[in-house]
Amino acid sequence: MEKEFDYLIIGQGLAGSILAYTLLEKGKKVLVLDEPKLQNCSKIAAGICNPITGRNLVRTWKSRELFTFLNDFYPKLEKQFNSNFFFSVPIYRPFQTLEQQQDWSAQEEKATEEVIYPKNPLFEKNVNEPLGGLLIKNGGHLRTDIFLEAIKKYLIEHNAYQEKLFDFDDLMLNDKATKESYQKVVYQDIKANHIIFCRGVLDKTNPFFDKLPIAPAKGEILHIDFDKIEENKSHQNQEMIRKLNQFILNKGCWLVPFKDKIIENNLNNKVNGLDENVITTFRTGSTYNHDDLTLKPTEEARQEIETKLKGVLNLDYQVTKQEVGIRPSTRTRYPLMGTHKDYPQMSIFNGFGAKGVSMIPYFANEFVEHLFNGKELDKILRVNKWLLK
């Protein structure tokens, strides 16, 4: 295997995967080092893309740029990899308070082609929506596990992947005898012009970037199945499950159909029982915990999620799995990227938290433009202001 590269990327989560793909597509020689046994929250992420966030239901930062980019990026990769992992699904957000509803009722000019304010509840039964809600058409979700496996296969085909645990003791940035800084990076038997860290929460202990405001947040999600409940075989409940296939429900918690293929809109089909095109398994969550950063699922998190879910959905289910991930969130709530002030051959691309699926494709392209052409990064993203502290 070749030992000299333009870029050495550490970590094959969403950030490392998409950045590596972007560099390879621009003709660069890339090597990604990853240890799959290490915790990788990207693999269990819900992967929701939502341009309207927060209690005040406002547009997320740079939403127009992000969603224009991602709605081209993921479908393009689906075709390239001959795989299905991105699903454009409307998000339905029932109003949680009368204040929310009144705000939108008084300001209907907020409604656009992307955000619709239905006059009537969207679901007739089973969903707690007495105040109605917003239908966000420009939503969707990514099956991150399928996506990451497709990217890994692509990297392997391009001789751009090694399964290897990264050890900082083996990283050489200067001559140990003269202390003179290398222009390149030497790692074991690998040489590269540039190294980029995309290690998620592990970069909190990165000795070169340990001053960055990375604030790990433990998140837990549940897998649930409606098909295992006898009463859900009734026609009414089957139609409800069929309709849930067509939306991401978001009120206090989210409920996402666990899709692995395109589900056609067949709400009007008159069939006896749920056919094979209807998904009965869903994922729901999530929790945020900055204190307990273990990878052990907790009963408290399960109860929290189920309490929120039962507050919005009147439909019995069976919990089939509980999963844990540690998000690489930041205290600023913005991602972190840039080149180290003392080592021009070293950068970091990290800190996307729960919005990685939406943010990473756009910012990977921006970061590559920064590396290639010196395009300025947004001030709020730059890392060197933290390294000076």
Secondary structure, 3 states (H helix, E strand, C coil): CCCEEEEEEECCCHHHHHHHHHHHHCCCCEEEEECCCCCCHHHHCCCEECCEECCCCEECCCHHHHHHHHHHHHHHHHHHHCCCCEECCCEEEECCCHHHHHHHHHCHHHCCCCEECCCCCCCCCCECCCCCEEEECCCEEECHHHHHHHHHHHHHHCCCEEECCCCHHHEEEECCCCCCEEEEEEECCEEEEEEEECCHHHHHHCCCCCCCCECCEEEEEEEEECCCCHHHHCHHHHHHHHHHCCCEEECCCEEEECCCCCCCCCCCCCCCCCCCCCCCEEEEECCCECCCCCCCCCHHHHHHHHHHHHHHECCCCEEEEEEEEEECCECCCCCEEEECCCCCCEEEEECCHHHHHHHHHHHHHHHHHHHHHCCCCCHHHECHHHHCC
